[in-house]
Amino acid sequence: MLIGAFFAFDLGHYFTLDYFKSQQAAIAAYYAAQPLRTAAIFFIVYVIVTALSFPGATVMTLVAGAIFGLWWGTIIVSFASSLGATLAFLASRYVLRDWIQRKFGDRLAAINAGIAKDGPFYLFTLRLVPVFPFFVINLAMGLTPIRTWAFYWVSQLGMLAGTLVYVNAGTEIAKIDSLGGILSPTLLVSFTLLGIFPFIAKQLVESIKSRRVYARWPRPARFDRNVVVIGAGSAGLVTAYIAAAVKAKVSLVERRRLGGDCLYTGCVPSKALIRSAKFLAQARRARKLGMTSADVQFDFARVMERVQRVITAIEPHDSIERYTKLGVDCVIGDAKIVSPWAVEVTTATGTRTLTTKNIVIAAGARPFIPPIPGITDIKPLTSDTVWSLRKLPARLVVLGGGPIGCELAQCFARCGSQVTQVEMLPRLLMREDAEISTMVMQQFRAEGVAVLTGHKAQRVIVENGEKILVVENDGRESRIPFDELLCAVGRAANTAGYGLEALGIPTTKTHTVELNEYLQTAFPNIYAAGDVAGPYQFTHTASHMAWYAAVNALFGRFKKFKVDYSVVPWATFTEPEVARVGLNEQEAREKGIAYEVVKYDLAELDRAIADEEARGIVKVLTAPGSDKILGATIVGEHAGDLLAEFVLAMKHGLGLNKILGTIHTYPTLAEATKYAAGAWKRAQVTQGQVDFLATFNAYMRDDTGVSSVLGKLPELLRDKRRAYAPDAKP
Ligand SMILES: Cc1cc2nc3c(=O)[nH]c(=O)nc-3n(C[C@H](O)[C@H](O)[C@H](O)COP(=O)(O)OP(=O)(O)OC[C@H]3O[C@@H](n4cnc5c(N)ncnc54)[C@H](O)[C@@H]3O)c2cc1C
């Protein structure tokens, strides 16, 4: 009611500087006559304004300076604002919880994470550095576990400096009696202080934090390098490349071979195997293309040799020779961080210590083997080891229904293995919408993969020399005999054994290196990028992060960039391919984001029909009532490639109208994105608009009235055209 009254009776105008100035003389007179009462009334009004989160606290702080002067003003405001803030905090904690969660949910996530990590110190920095509005902090903190008393005193302490600055500015405003007064040097200094205060406060906080973390480590006077990069996978290579390109002195330390997972055990071999397996599947569909038959003979060992040939063909892109030529000092050895400024490298010939201004950790991840009894005894295959197979397993169990498990399950089934895919969750590709998972699962089943979702692997046993996986579903156990088991249940970041523990660099709940938005670890000169840090584990996100790590490490003193994950695409290269950027329905609902959805069925696309690939979907989420793209999922042939148009559109803020207004070559699969935009446009047309057009066109068909005039328009225009024709007689 109070909040309603505030706005209904426009009480806000009492909290403007103009109003105060118009009443300044009267207030000053009242204060001279009744100093205590004035202070008490001011105090109570201030508490009410802040407790109810009304706009006006800033103006009141300035006014306090004007009425009470610097010291009394500061004391009154300091207590009133802390008390009001605490009342708002309590209201939020006990009354407004649900509403605040809905309204400020996105900002709350960041604040909650900060409180969990640093407790009251985090609140102190929030108070000191006003990046969040004063009232949002009060309300948001009510939803965190912080204690009321801690909230009160940390708020009072944290806000003191800011209060002083504002009250001081207020004392100067009170003295202004002419326009010239605005330019008084003291006032200018006050406002400059106001402006630069957040930056000074931020620097102060950062310097306190960094002193705390570097306290144990003596800093060398000079460094041999600008940056040492640990790990030469996608993230490390790109970091080193950028550093060398800007002529920084960079050492890239790799314990095995340059190229990392992507080249040797990840993207490259998997995509090479997928290509061969796809050929086999297409040959089986030969009749659909009008062939009588296409009998393909193949040898699994030769297919796997081809995979190695592909790796060898790409290897030079990531070679020591290439990177050395680019100016990178490549060191083959085991890296260990021994201080924030030194990396010890154990090479074949001995140990060296590299001193460096910055370190970028790009140590990657490894396949995670879950603690299932008996699993390690049978030496399961993983994405690390599967590439050395030369004999096709007759019966293969694939553990895991994520992208890696799905890609490999389909490949092996197409090569002729009898594949059973076991997934604990209710469906494959759990991050995608249910209908997308279903499309993939139906295709897998049609190709002979036994997909067991909702099945939990219990143990691996060996009976009479036969390996058996025991799984549980709905309280019932069943047994799956197999020759090989491929474990693809996730990837664990490499965070142990190279110095993070000794330095005390924290890791997250998901066991990746903990970073801030600039990709800095707890030590501001130590960065991380790629799989070791997440949150996405893709080659393109590794290189994306590498750019931020390299640029922030080398130039962060002048300008730091926050890593931007707003438009992250990815694809699962199964058949049908699944590609996504931005939100899908599942995520939009989880995050409480309103959306509209439009779908285009690839069964209707001419090129897909001609190619016998007419299956799949383009699904686009838009902001309600607008063509702004919130996310897109494509399922079907070359989905990963088709997605690029949506990625570009989202990155540069282009809506579906822009895609619709762009010529797409006929007949291509790429037209699918335009048709999805067309489907969206049609959905926007209201019945009223349709009725209007029908009436208009009916009117135009009628030869009487206005329509007869309109009907003559073409003729009139023709005359005009003739008048402009060079050879025409007027
Ligand atoms: C089967 C499979 C398929 C995949 N397919 C795709 C795909 O299609 N598209 C996609 O985008 N992503 C794909 N990925 C993921 C992609 O491979 C990874 O996200 C990417 O390789 C991560 O790069 P990175 O630099 O973070 O780590 P890595 O490539 O793992 O590199 C880390 C390097 O650090 C080295 N290292 C670690 N510790 C030390 C140390 N102490 N001293 C020296 N060196 C050290 C390691 O030897 C390694 O070479 C796939 C992954 C797998 C497993």
The ligand as a Gaussian input file, in Angstrom:
#p B3LYP/6-31G(d) Opt

LIG

0 1
 C       35.604000     -38.078000     -29.310000
 C       35.570000     -36.595000     -29.230000
 C       34.984000     -35.870000     -30.233000
 C       34.958000     -34.499000     -30.178000
 N       34.360000     -33.807000     -31.187000
 C       34.314000     -32.461000     -31.149000
 C       33.738000     -31.729000     -32.211000
 O       33.243000     -32.297000     -33.168000
 N       33.727000     -30.390000     -32.146000
 C       34.263000     -29.720000     -31.080000
 O       34.241000     -28.500000     -31.068000
 N       34.828000     -30.397000     -30.049000
 C       34.870000     -31.747000     -30.060000
 N       35.464000     -32.433000     -29.035000
 C       36.003000     -31.671000     -27.896000
 C       37.383000     -31.095000     -28.222000
 O       38.223000     -32.121000     -28.653000
 C       37.943000     -30.422000     -26.986000
 O       37.013000     -29.492000     -26.501000
 C       39.228000     -29.676000     -27.280000
 O       40.174000     -30.537000     -27.816000
 C       39.769000     -29.057000     -25.988000
 O       41.000000     -28.453000     -26.221000
 P       41.940000     -28.037000     -25.011000
 O       43.058000     -27.246000     -25.591000
 O       41.170000     -27.433000     -23.921000
 O       42.473000     -29.402000     -24.405000
 P       43.328000     -30.575000     -25.062000
 O       43.153000     -30.653000     -26.510000
 O       43.034000     -31.775000     -24.254000
 O       44.824000     -30.134000     -24.813000
 C       45.408000     -30.161000     -23.538000
 C       46.883000     -30.491000     -23.715000
 O       47.547000     -30.203000     -22.496000
 C       48.592000     -31.148000     -22.332000
 N       48.959000     -31.114000     -20.912000
 C       48.150000     -31.352000     -19.854000
 N       48.843000     -31.175000     -18.716000
 C       50.091000     -30.821000     -19.062000
 C       51.261000     -30.512000     -18.317000
 N       51.274000     -30.506000     -16.992000
 N       52.385000     -30.214000     -18.990000
 C       52.393000     -30.195000     -20.348000
 N       51.326000     -30.484000     -21.091000
 C       50.185000     -30.787000     -20.450000
 C       47.948000     -32.439000     -22.811000
 O       48.932000     -33.370000     -23.179000
 C       47.128000     -31.953000     -24.009000
 O       47.824000     -32.075000     -25.212000
 C       35.530000     -33.818000     -29.079000
 C       36.142000     -34.548000     -28.063000
 C       36.170000     -35.911000     -28.129000
 C       36.836000     -36.664000     -27.041000

